[in-house]
Amino acid sequence: MSPSRLPTDPPGYFGRQQQRIYDFHETLNQWCSDSTPYLHTCLFLCRYHCFFFLKNCQPRRGEFNVYSTFQSHEPEFDYLKSLEIEEKINKIRWLRRKNQSHFLLSTNDKTIKLWKVSERDKRVEGYNTREENGQMRDPAFITALRVPVIKPMELMVEASPRRIFANAHTYHINSISVNSDQETYLSADDLRINLWHLEITDQSFNIVDIKPANMEELTEVITAAEFHPLECNLFVYSSSKGTIRLCDMRQAALCDRHSKIFEEPEDPTNRSFFSEIISSISDVKLSNSGRYMISRDYLSVKVWDLHMESRPIESYSVHEYLRSKLCSLYENDCIFDKFECCWAGNDQYIMTGSYNNFFRMFDRNTKRDVTLEASRDIAKPKTLLKPRKVCTGGKRKKDEISVDCLDFTKKILHTAWHPTENIIAVAATNNLFIFQDRL
């Protein structure tokens, strides 16, 4: 299937006013138990709430229903630094499912939490020493021995915090990534990356520290970090200078010296005042096979081969037509927007977001691409998405939109792709859209 076929049928739409979607993970690969009438789950974050959506298993239906909602973080105040810590959630990551419950990590600027989401559809009745409400019974009134029985009850979904990992980051956490061993994970802020064990909350190991002795000498910050999907000793992290470093934890306890560095030489013809800003990498994702990785800067998506550091093997322009508008984008701070990117399950397609609620898909085999729009106009089921085109010249066709008419307040920063099916999810400010391929 090529991106030209990706106008999808039907779309799912979920709008929530006054709350912005800050992150959602590639959660469509989470399988529910056979006893539940669902196939896929999707989770995203609005401000400080976690929302679960579950897809109905009936064929040819694109319906997702709310499965569970819970509040992950509360606002806090650091009295030592006189700093207010928002409840806003920055990242979520799933753990591989081992039983009937779901486990996930969520983080705000300072605190990471491990959550367990489980179902209850049965309850125990007929206790001897306590009442149904939990109150203990007076032994003097216990005259007969009762055998507790299990009775069915209305399905209840519970979310409970299992671990809280705090007090390890001086700066705001921008990334968390679960290791392939499912026992450890990393968390990254602007200057440091820490390694945690899921069973140990009061201790972490600093594996990357780029903070200089003199902060005036600081030239770059960490923007994203991720573990290798197959090799538990490898991880990558990107920087604001447009570089990606691959580190091997077997070499040293502190991975300040990278094993490989991926950096594309700058084109002198495109050098400008904004070059350093637009070269900053906002997201990096390793492919499902572990052989490749993609990086997203402000104007493009690049595909790297882990065996070749000198240059990317593929480069895709996302919105090159904005290069002439960098000055105005700098003035309204849009140039600092952090767009994410994602792989399709077969590593053949790449998806990332843009402005005007546009999102872009690229076919690595045919080199074809398509621009689609997520809006309320196509929120009805079985509505086909039509490819959109942006016109940079004075004349434009009927189905084109002028670059001067783009709405920079509408942007798609977060995207996710199902690992085995053509189902995608995109977040447009305070709306979540779920699309699937035509059936």
C-alpha angles and dihedrals in degrees: 000000000000127000089255087071092052097095090115142218124239116006124205119215131194120178126187116181123221094014125093123214106237102178145345130184132224089272101149089096095068109111122208124219120276090250093067124075095234139091110190136027128207126191130190138167129241111189097301105344128093115218124197121202123189127198119229111242095224109117121252091018122118097191122138121188130197108263103175141346126195139162112247105187139018126213113267138185126222103215094187093058098025088235127147113221113209122222089228112128115229103185143003128196131184126227118220110270115253102168141001092301130079121230126197142166121228129181140187123191095298114006131062121200132194111216132196117205113192141162130237122192099153135059135191119241134180104050116177101212103035141036126247090263091057098256114139117247124232107253089220090067096048103103102155138038114244127197111222114236132200116235131184120253138180112290111269124189114206129192116196131174111242101178136013118203112193146148096044103102128066093185132045116290111240102171143028125180131182116225122237089246088065089222102086137036138184131230124197135197130176095289110013142046120205130197118218136187113222092228096049118069103169099055136052134167122235106226100168127032119170096165109127122222088245113043090207087071093058109125104165143017134209112260104176141358134191140174122238109261094230110018110065093199097057130079137159133213132187131214141209090253092067097257130128121204125201113206132192115209090203092070099060142344090242110048098202088129110066126216093219136006122205114204133151116220111246119251106237091209091063095046112132143143089277098047096102093046097050092044091060110114112233098183141011126191130182117221121253089250092052093231100100140031135198127217127196122210125172098279106021151025119231130197117213131194110220088221094059121054101170099081141344117273092219134023126189125191112226102183109349088159087077094066091091090052099051092113094059091040088055092051094053093041093240089124087072094057113129111222119192127213135201144193128237115240093260093045089237098108133049127200133192139157136251141175130297087041089290122147127191132219126194129197109214094199102048096025088228121142138190135199117214133180129224110206142138090256090074096039093110118099118262093021113145118226113233120213113253128213130200118218119211099181132074095260121060136178125242095261095045130092123215118241087233090061096056115122108226092189088067109070139153108222100160128055136169134186128202110247096226107018137049095257120126136182126204130182118219107189101286098357131082119208124192119192132182133191120265114280 
